[in-house]
């Protein structure tokens, strides 16, 4: 119930507009055709931005236990390009919001969500959003959860 309340507060107090921003970025990337790999990441981060509590962002390699195009060399190149063109200023935006929210005790959970978004916005390719409960099901020692 607490997660639901936090998500509603987040959504009403800015998460809706932040999520729309990520959707707009994804649409712009998809229109360019060249930006399609980044569009997928933008939509993934939009989903997370709308409802961040109860979810986490993890590497698809960690989740599935195998490489894919986004977790290999092409994903690394894509992340470097993303970082140079957009990632660093998105991270600064989220860290600034986190610092402002962390001033109050009530804002600390929201600040933490912005910190997680800042980290994800630096290198989003090869990542996915999963429920925290799903992460608890992940076997340890290199094995994976096939979803």
N, C-alpha and C positions, 0 to 999 in steps of 0.2 A: 504494500500500500504506500509506503514511503517513496519508493521509486516512482510510482504513478504520480504522486503529488509533486515530486521534484521535476518530473518531465513536464507536467502541466504548467508549473511556475516558469520553468525554463522556456517553454514554447511561447507563453504569453508575454514574458518579459524580454524577448529579443530572439529567441531561438527560431521563431517563424521567419523573421526577416533574414537572419543569418543563413538559414536553410535555403530560402529563396535566392540569396546571393550565390550560393554554391550551385543551385540549379541553373541560374542564369549563366554562370561561368561554364557549366557543362554543356549547355545549349550552344554557346558561342564556340566552344572547342569542337563540338560535333559538326557545326556548320562548316568549319574550316577543313574538314576531312583529315588533314594532317594531325589535328588535335584529338582524334578519337580515343587514343589511349588515355589521354588526360581527362577526356569527358567521362569515361567510365569511373575514374577516380573521383571526379567532382560529384557525380551522382551518388557514389558510395558515401562520400563525406557529407553530402546533403542529407542523406537518410540518417546518418549518425547525428548531424547537427540538429535535426528536428527533435530527436528523442535520445539524448546521450546516456541517460542514467539506466543502468541495467545492461548496457552493451559495452563492448570494448573493440578496439581495432587491433588486429593481429596480422602477421604475415601469412599469406596463403600457403607458403612453404611449411610454416610451423603447423598450420591447421591440417593440411592434407598430407604432409610428409614427403612431398615431391615438388620438383621445380616445374614451373610453367613459364610462359613467355614473359610474364610480368615479374617473376622472381629471379630470372636469370640475367644475363648480360644486357639484353635489350631493355629490361626493366630498370637496370642500373643507369643506363644511358638516358632513358626517359626521365628518371628521377633527377639526374643532374641538370638536364634541360629545364625541367619543371622548377627546380630550386632556383636556378639563375633567373628565370623569367617571372615566376610568381610565388614560389614557395616561401622565400625569405620575408617578403612584405606581408603575406598572409599570416605567417607565424608572428611577426611583430604586432600585427593587429590583434591577434588572439592573446598574446602575452600582455599587451596594454590593457585589454578588457579584463584579463585575469587579475592584474595588479589592482585595477580599480575595484573589482568585486571582492578581493581578498581583504580589503580594509575593514569590512564588516564581518562579523561572525556568521551571519545569515548568508552572506555571499560566498563563503568558502567553497561549498560544493559546486557552485556555478563557476568559480575561478578554476577549480580543478578540471572541470569539463573543458574550459577554454585552453588550459595547459595541454590536455590530451589532443584537442583540435590543433593546437599550434604544432605539436610534434608530428601529427598526421599530415598537416599541410606542408611540411618540409619535404617529405618523400612518400607520396601516397600510392605510387604504382607498386603493385604486388601485395597490397593490403586488402583486407576485407573486414566487414563489421559482423560480429557474432554476439550472441547473448552470453552474458557472464556465466549463466548456468551451463551453457554448452562448453565453455572453457574448462569447467570443473570435470567434465567427462573426458577431456583429452588424456589419453594414456601418457605416461612419462617415458623417458629414456628413448626418445627418437621415433616412437611409433605414432601413428596418426589416427584421426577420427575421419572416417569416410562418410561425408554427408551427401 
